Amino acid sequence: MISKNLIVFGLILCSIYSCKSQKKQGKEIEKTKPNLLFIFADQYRQASLGFLKEDPVHTPNLDQLAKEGVFFSEAVANNPLCSPYRAMLMTGRYSLSTGVVENCNSQRTALGNYLKKDEICFSDVLVENGYSAGYVGKWHLDGPEPTPPNVKRVWDTWCPPERRHGFSFWYAYGTHNRHNAPYYWTTNAKEDEKTYIKKWSAEHEADVVIDYLDNSKNQRKSDEPFALFWSINPPHTPFKQVPERYQKRYEGMSHKDVLNRPNVQFNDNYELKRGDHGVEKRLDQATDYFASVNGVDDQIGRVIAKLKETGLYENTIIVFSADHGEMLGSQGLMHKNIWFKEAYQIPLIVHYPKAVKPKTDDILLSVPDYMPTLLGLMNLKDKIPDVVEGIDYSNLFFDKEIIRPEKQLYFGGKSFASKGDARGFRTKEYTYAVVKHESGEKFYYLYNDAEDPYQMKNIWGDDPVLDTKMENELTDLLTSLNDPW
C-alpha cells in the first residue's frame, strides 16, 4: 500500500516537474533571439526572381522563400551602385550622409568615399546586443590608398580588423571580378596573406557558409545567436564566368531568344543623358547572366538545406536582396546606376515563418529602412541608433498600422561637387529624374509607371502642371535630406 502511494506521489511530482519544465522551455523559446542570414547578390534584378515569370530563369529556392515569407514587391536600390547600397544597408543612412556616393576606389578615397570607422553599423548594433557576427564575400566599402587622376585606379583593398564593425568571422575581399578564381582574406590573415580558390565564387562561399553553420572550427560563439552577411558577386559582370552546368539550360539559345522585355533595344542608346553603354558589345551574354542567376539560387538552396539539417532553420531570419539590378539592353543600356526599373528595382524577401505570415507587400521601402526594420523584427527596436535616417517598418510584418512612405529617393551622384549627377524619386504612379550635366544643363525624365510599366515614353513636357508638381516635390524631398543639389 505504501509503495503504491509512493508511486502515485512520484508520478504527481513528475507531472508537476514536467509541466514546469515545459513552461520553462516555452519561455526560453520565446526569449530566444533569432539568427539572421542576410544574403545579397550583386547586380541581381527583381525581374530575375523566377516566380514573377518575367525573366526566363530557374530559381526554385528563392521562389520557395518568397512563398513562405514576405516579398517586398516595390523595393529599390536608392543609389543603384555596389558601394553606396552597402553603405546604406550597413548604416541605415542615405548616401550623402555616409559619404559613399559612388563605388569605392583609390581615386575617390581622398574625397571621403568609403565607410567611416566611426559609423554605427548594423553589425555593431547586433554585436553589442549579444550576436556573433560574420561576413562572407564582397565587401567593397573601404578606400584603397589614394592615387592621382593620371594613375591607374586601384579597386581592391584589405580591410583591417579594426574597420570590420564587429564582424568577428571574416572571409571576404574588397572587390574583384574573379568569379572562377576568387581570393579572400580570412579572419586572422594579414594584408599579404590572401587565400586563392579555384572554384566558382558563389559555390565556394556557400561551402564557407555551410562550414560556419556547422561551427566545427568555432567560427562563431555557440552560445550566441549569429548574424551572417553573405555578399555574392555573381551575377555581376563578367557574365561569362559561370559554370558550364548552368549555361546548359540555355544551350542553342541566343540573347534575342531570352530577352523578352518590350523595352529591350539591341543598339546603344545615346539619347539618354545617363546610363552605361555596351549593348552592342555585351548583350549577347544575356544567357550567361541568367545562367548565373540560376547558379546563385542553387547555392542558396545548399545553405538552406544546411540550416534545416542543423536545426537552425526555424529560428533564422533569412533575407535575400541585391545591390542593384541590371539593364541588360532595356532602354538600349547595360548595367546599373540609373532610375529605370531594371537597374533600380531589386529583390527583397524576408523569410521568418516562425513569427511572420507569408504575404506580398507593396510598401515603397528604401535601403536605409532595412536596418531599422530588421532590428525591429529582431526585438531590438530600442537599440536603433539615433543617427539612422531609415524608418522602422517592422509593424507591417504583423499587420499593424504604419505610416507608409509616398516616395523613394533616386540618387545618382559623384564624389566631387554636384556636376554630372542626377536626382529623382519614385511614387506608386510615377518615376521622375533630373540629370545635371557637367555644363550645368539639366535634362528631365518622367514616366507614368501605372500606364507605362516598361517606361517607354518620357512624358516630361506633356503636362506643365504635372511637371511643376514633380519639380516641387523633388525640391521638398531633397531639402528634407539636406541635399544641396
Residue pairs with C-beta under 8 A, 6 or more apart in sequence:
32 225
32 315
33 130
33 131
33 225
33 378
33 379
34 225
34 315
34 316
34 317
34 352
34 354
34 355
34 377
34 378
35 225
35 226
35 227
35 228
35 312
35 315
35 316
35 317
36 126
36 131
36 225
36 226
36 227
36 228
36 316
36 317
36 319
36 374
36 378
37 228
37 230
37 303
37 307
37 316
37 317
37 318
37 319
38 227
38 228
38 229
38 230
38 319
38 321
38 374
39 230
39 232
39 300
39 303
39 318
39 319
39 320
39 321
40 89
40 229
40 230
40 231
40 232
40 320
40 321
40 322
40 323
41 232
41 233
41 234
41 235
41 296
41 320
41 322
41 323
42 82
42 138
42 231
42 232
42 233
42 234
42 235
42 236
42 322
42 323
42 324
43 235
43 236
43 237
43 322
43 323
43 324
43 325
43 326
43 335
43 336
44 235
44 293
44 296
44 322
44 323
44 325
44 326
44 346
44 347
45 55
45 322
45 325
45 326
45 328
45 342
45 343
45 345
45 346
45 347
46 52
46 75
46 322
46 325
46 341
46 345
46 346
46 347
47 54
47 55
47 261
47 325
47 341
47 342
47 345
48 54
48 55
48 57
48 59
48 235
48 290
48 293
48 347
49 57
49 59
49 62
49 63
49 66
49 347
50 57
50 58
50 59
50 60
50 62
50 63
50 297
51 59
51 62
51 63
51 66
51 67
54 260
54 261
55 258
55 260
55 290
55 293
56 258
56 260
56 290
57 290
57 293
57 294
57 297
58 249
58 294
58 297
59 293
59 294
59 297
60 297
60 301
61 297
61 298
61 300
61 301
61 304
62 297
62 300
62 320
62 347
62 349
65 304
65 318
65 320
65 349
65 351
66 349
66 351
67 358
68 351
68 353
68 358
69 318
69 349
69 350
69 351
69 352
69 353
69 356
69 358
70 349
70 350
70 351
70 356
70 358
70 359
70 360
70 361
70 397
71 348
71 349
71 359
71 360
71 361
72 348
72 349
72 350
72 360
72 361
72 362
72 363
72 365
73 360
73 361
73 362
74 345
74 362
74 363
74 364
74 365
74 408
74 428
75 321
75 345
75 346
75 347
75 348
75 365
76 344
76 345
76 346
76 364
76 365
76 366
76 367
76 408
76 410
76 426
77 85
77 322
77 323
77 324
77 325
77 343
77 344
77 346
77 367
78 84
78 88
78 94
78 95
78 366
78 367
78 368
78 408
78 409
78 410
78 411
79 85
79 88
79 94
79 95
79 101
79 367
79 410
79 411
79 412
79 413
80 323
80 324
80 325
80 336
80 337
80 338
80 343
80 344
80 346
81 102
81 103
81 323
81 324
81 336
81 337
82 103
82 138
82 140
82 175
82 236
82 323
82 324
83 100
83 102
83 103
83 104
83 113
83 140
83 141
84 95
84 98
84 100
84 101
84 102
84 103
84 411
84 413
85 323
85 324
85 367
86 100
86 115
86 139
86 140
86 141
86 231
86 323
87 93
87 95
87 98
87 99
87 100
87 115
87 141
88 94
88 95
88 98
88 367
88 368
88 370
88 390
89 122
89 367
89 370
89 371
90 115
90 119
90 121
90 122
90 123
90 141
90 165
90 371
91 97
91 98
91 115
91 119
91 120
91 121
91 122
91 368
91 371
91 387
91 388
92 122
92 368
92 369
92 370
92 371
92 372
92 384
92 385
92 387
92 388
92 389
92 390
93 119
93 368
93 387
93 388
93 389
93 390
94 368
94 389
94 409
94 411
94 481
95 101
95 411
95 413
96 411
96 413
96 481
96 482
96 483
97 387
97 389
98 115
98 116
98 119
99 112
99 113
99 114
99 116
99 415
100 113
100 114
100 115
100 141
101 113
101 411
101 413
101 414
101 415
102 108
102 113
102 413
102 414
102 415
103 140
103 155
103 175
104 113
104 114
104 140
104 141
104 142
104 143
104 144
104 155
104 174
104 175
105 143
105 144
105 153
105 154
105 155
106 143
106 144
106 145
106 146
106 147
106 153
106 154
106 155
107 146
107 147
107 148
107 149
107 153
108 114
108 143
108 415
109 143
109 144
109 145
109 146
110 146
111 415
111 416
112 415
113 143
113 415
114 141
114 142
114 143
115 121
115 141
115 142
115 163
115 165
117 162
117 163
119 165
120 385
120 387
121 165
121 166
122 371
122 374
122 375
123 133
123 135
123 165
123 166
123 167
123 227
123 229
124 165
124 166
125 371
125 375
125 380
125 383
125 384
125 385
126 133
126 166
126 227
126 380
127 133
127 166
127 168
127 227
128 166
128 383
129 380
129 383
130 224
130 225
131 224
131 225
131 226
131 227
132 168
132 169
132 220
132 221
132 224
132 225
132 226
132 227
133 166
133 167
133 168
133 169
133 226
133 227
133 228
133 229
134 167
134 168
134 169
134 170
134 171
134 212
134 219
134 220
134 226
134 227
134 228
134 229
135 164
135 167
135 169
135 170
135 171
135 172
135 228
135 229
135 231
136 171
136 172
136 205
136 208
136 209
136 212
136 228
136 229
136 230
136 231
137 171
137 172
137 173
137 201
137 205
137 230
137 231
137 232
137 233
138 172
138 173
138 174
138 175
138 231
138 232
138 233
139 159
139 172
139 173
139 174
139 175
139 231
140 174
140 175
141 159
142 157
142 158
142 159
142 163
142 174
143 157
144 154
144 155
144 156
144 157
144 174
145 154
145 157
147 153
147 154
155 174
155 175
155 176
156 173
156 174
156 175
156 176
157 174
158 174
158 185
158 191
159 170
159 172
159 174
159 185
160 191
161 170
164 170
167 229
168 187
168 220
169 187
169 212
169 219
169 220
169 228
170 185
170 186
170 187
171 184
171 185
171 186
171 187
171 205
171 208
172 184
172 185
172 231
173 182
173 183
173 184
173 185
173 194
176 182
176 183
177 233
177 236
177 237
177 238
177 241
178 201
178 241
179 200
179 201
179 202
179 233
179 234
179 238
179 241
179 242
180 198
180 199
180 200
180 201
180 241
181 196
181 197
181 198
182 196
182 197
182 199
182 201
182 204
182 233
183 194
183 195
183 196
183 197
184 194
184 195
184 197
185 191
185 193
185 194
185 195
186 193
186 195
189 195
197 204
199 207
200 234
200 241
200 242
200 243
200 295
201 232
201 233
201 234
202 232
202 233
202 234
202 292
202 295
202 296
202 299
203 243
203 295
203 299
205 230
205 232
205 299
206 299
206 300
206 302
206 303
209 228
209 230
209 303
209 306
210 302
210 303
210 306
211 217
211 219
212 219
212 220
212 226
212 228
213 303
213 306
213 307
213 310
213 312
214 306
214 310
215 222
220 226
225 315
230 303
232 296
232 299
234 241
234 242
234 292
234 295
234 296
235 242
235 289
235 292
235 293
235 296
235 326
237 282
237 335
239 282
239 285
239 286
239 288
239 289
239 292
240 285
240 288
242 288
242 291
242 292
242 295
243 295
246 291
246 292
246 294
246 295
246 298
247 287
247 288
247 291
249 290
249 291
249 294
250 258
250 287
250 290
250 291
253 287
254 284
254 287
255 283
255 284
255 285
255 286
255 287
255 329
256 266
258 286
258 287
258 290
259 283
259 286
259 328
259 329
261 329
261 330
261 342
261 454
262 454
262 456
263 330
263 331
263 454
263 455
263 456
264 328
264 329
264 330
265 279
265 329
265 330
265 331
265 332
266 279
266 280
266 283
266 329
267 279
267 280
267 332
268 277
268 278
268 279
268 280
268 332
268 333
269 275
269 277
269 279
269 331
269 332
269 333
270 277
272 331
272 332
272 333
272 338
272 445
273 435
273 437
273 443
274 337
274 338
274 412
274 422
274 433
274 435
275 327
275 331
275 333
275 337
275 338
275 340
276 327
276 333
276 334
276 335
276 336
276 337
276 338
277 333
277 334
278 334
278 335
279 329
279 332
279 333
279 334
282 334
283 328
283 329
283 334
286 328
286 329
289 326
289 328
300 320
304 313
304 318
307 313
307 316
307 318
314 353
314 354
315 354
316 352
317 350
317 351
317 352
317 374
317 377
317 378
318 349
318 350
318 351
318 352
319 348
319 349
319 350
319 351
319 370
319 374
320 347
320 348
320 349
320 351
321 346
321 347
321 348
321 349
321 370
322 346
322 347
323 346
324 336
324 337
324 343
324 344
324 346
325 336
325 341
325 342
325 343
325 344
325 345
325 346
326 334
326 335
326 336
326 342
326 343
327 333
327 334
327 335
327 336
327 338
327 340
327 342
327 343
328 334
328 342
330 340
330 342
330 454
331 340
331 342
331 455
333 340
333 343
335 343
336 343
337 343
337 412
338 344
338 412
339 410
339 412
339 422
339 424
339 426
339 431
339 433
339 445
340 431
340 455
341 431
341 449
341 453
341 454
341 455
344 410
344 426
344 431
348 365
348 370
350 356
350 374
350 377
350 397
352 377
352 397
355 377
355 397
356 377
356 397
356 398
357 399
361 396
362 428
363 393
363 396
363 402
363 404
363 405
364 404
364 405
364 406
364 407
364 408
364 426
364 427
364 428
365 373
365 393
365 405
365 408
366 390
366 405
366 408
366 409
367 390
368 388
368 389
368 390
369 390
369 391
369 392
369 393
370 390
371 384
371 388
371 390
372 384
372 388
372 390
372 391
372 392
372 393
372 394
373 390
373 391
373 392
373 393
373 394
374 394
375 381
375 383
375 384
375 392
375 394
376 384
376 392
376 393
376 394
376 395
377 394
377 397
381 392
381 394
384 392
389 481
391 405
393 402
395 401
395 402
396 402
406 427
406 428
407 425
407 426
407 427
407 473
407 477
408 425
408 426
409 423
409 424
409 425
409 477
409 481
410 422
410 423
410 424
410 425
410 426
410 431
410 433
411 422
411 423
412 421
412 422
412 423
412 424
412 433
412 435
413 421
413 422
414 420
414 421
418 436
418 484
418 485
419 436
419 438
419 440
420 436
420 437
420 438
421 435
421 436
421 485
422 433
422 434
422 435
422 436
423 433
423 434
423 436
423 474
423 478
423 483
423 485
424 431
424 432
424 433
424 434
424 445
424 474
425 431
425 432
425 473
425 474
425 477
426 432
426 449
428 449
428 450
429 448
429 449
429 450
430 446
430 447
430 448
430 449
430 450
430 470
431 445
431 446
431 447
431 449
431 455
432 444
432 445
432 446
432 447
432 470
432 473
432 474
433 444
433 445
433 446
434 442
434 443
434 444
434 445
434 474
435 442
435 443
435 445
436 442
436 485
437 443
444 460
444 461
444 467
445 458
445 460
446 458
446 459
446 460
446 466
446 467
446 470
447 455
447 457
447 458
447 459
448 457
448 459
449 455
459 466
460 467
461 467
478 485
